[in-house]
Amino acid sequence: MEITMLYYLIPSLVMFGCGVYGFITRRNMIAILISLELMLNAVDLNFVVFNRFLFPGQLEGMFFTLFAIAIAAAETALAIAIIINVFRVSRDVDVKDLSKMKF
């Protein structure tokens, strides 16, 4: 039995769908950040899969994935710093309370 591209794309689609659902429905900024990271990991998986099946001898998909992981790590560090500052001011990390804040 040969493993086709579909075996990789279905879990990636599920991951991305769960990330979109979590991003839309959550109010907590940490949960929103986790959902965003889940979507980025699904995209990274797609980069690797399409590179493996469409261009098996080349590594462009792997390099894109490494850059995307590095950018995601920097984005996560920045987002957590912002969330910590918001928590210091409002003692809550719900998105609905951000509109009431005055800095």
C-alpha positions as CSV (number, residue, x, y, z in Angstrom):
1,M,0.0,0.0,0.0
2,E,1.4,3.3,-1.1
3,I,1.1,6.4,1.1
4,T,-0.4,9.1,-1.0
5,M,-0.6,12.9,-0.5
6,L,-4.1,12.5,0.9
7,Y,-2.9,10.8,4.0
8,Y,-1.0,14.0,4.9
9,L,-3.4,16.6,3.7
10,I,-6.5,15.3,5.7
11,P,-4.8,15.7,9.1
12,S,-3.5,19.1,7.9
13,L,-7.0,20.1,6.9
14,V,-8.3,19.0,10.3
15,M,-5.6,20.9,12.1
16,F,-6.3,24.0,10.1
17,G,-10.0,23.7,10.7
18,C,-9.6,23.3,14.4
19,G,-7.3,26.3,14.4
20,V,-9.8,28.5,12.6
21,Y,-12.6,27.3,14.8
22,G,-10.6,28.1,17.9
23,F,-9.5,31.5,16.6
24,I,-13.1,32.5,15.9
25,T,-14.8,31.2,19.0
26,R,-12.3,31.9,21.8
27,R,-12.2,35.0,23.9
28,N,-9.0,34.3,25.8
29,M,-5.9,35.7,24.1
30,I,-3.7,32.7,25.0
31,A,-6.3,30.3,23.4
32,I,-6.4,32.5,20.3
33,L,-2.6,32.4,20.1
34,I,-2.6,28.6,20.4
35,S,-5.2,28.4,17.6
36,L,-3.0,30.6,15.4
37,E,0.0,28.4,16.0
38,L,-2.1,25.3,15.1
39,M,-3.0,27.0,11.8
40,L,0.7,27.8,11.1
41,N,1.7,24.2,11.8
42,A,-0.9,23.0,9.4
43,V,0.6,25.3,6.7
44,D,4.1,24.0,7.5
45,L,2.9,20.5,7.1
46,N,1.5,21.4,3.7
47,F,4.8,23.0,2.7
48,V,6.7,19.7,3.5
49,V,4.1,17.4,1.9
50,F,3.9,19.4,-1.4
51,N,7.7,19.6,-1.6
52,R,8.0,15.8,-0.9
53,F,5.5,14.8,-3.6
54,L,5.9,17.4,-6.2
55,F,9.6,18.1,-6.1
56,P,11.2,15.1,-4.3
57,G,14.8,16.0,-5.0
58,Q,14.6,19.7,-3.9
59,L,14.4,21.2,-0.4
60,E,12.6,24.5,-1.0
61,G,9.6,23.3,1.0
62,M,11.8,22.4,3.9
63,F,13.5,25.8,3.9
64,F,10.1,27.6,3.8
65,T,9.0,25.5,6.7
66,L,12.2,26.3,8.7
67,F,11.7,30.0,8.0
68,A,8.0,29.8,8.9
69,I,8.9,28.1,12.2
70,A,11.4,30.8,13.0
71,I,8.9,33.5,12.2
72,A,6.2,31.8,14.3
73,A,8.6,31.6,17.3
74,A,9.3,35.3,17.1
75,E,5.6,36.1,16.6
76,T,4.8,33.9,19.7
77,A,7.4,35.6,21.8
78,L,6.0,39.1,20.8
79,A,2.4,38.0,21.4
80,I,3.2,36.6,24.8
81,A,4.9,39.9,25.7
82,I,1.9,41.9,24.6
83,I,-0.5,39.5,26.5
84,I,1.6,39.9,29.7
85,N,1.4,43.7,29.5
86,V,-2.3,43.6,28.9
87,F,-2.7,41.3,31.9
88,R,-0.7,43.7,34.1
89,V,-3.0,46.5,33.2
90,S,-6.4,44.9,33.2
91,R,-5.9,41.7,35.2
92,D,-7.7,39.8,32.5
93,V,-6.8,38.4,29.1
94,D,-10.2,38.3,27.5
95,V,-10.4,40.0,24.1
96,K,-13.7,41.7,24.9
97,D,-12.1,43.7,27.7
98,L,-9.5,45.3,25.4
99,S,-11.9,47.8,24.0
100,K,-12.5,49.2,27.4
101,M,-8.8,49.8,28.2
102,K,-7.2,53.2,28.0
103,F,-3.4,53.5,28.0
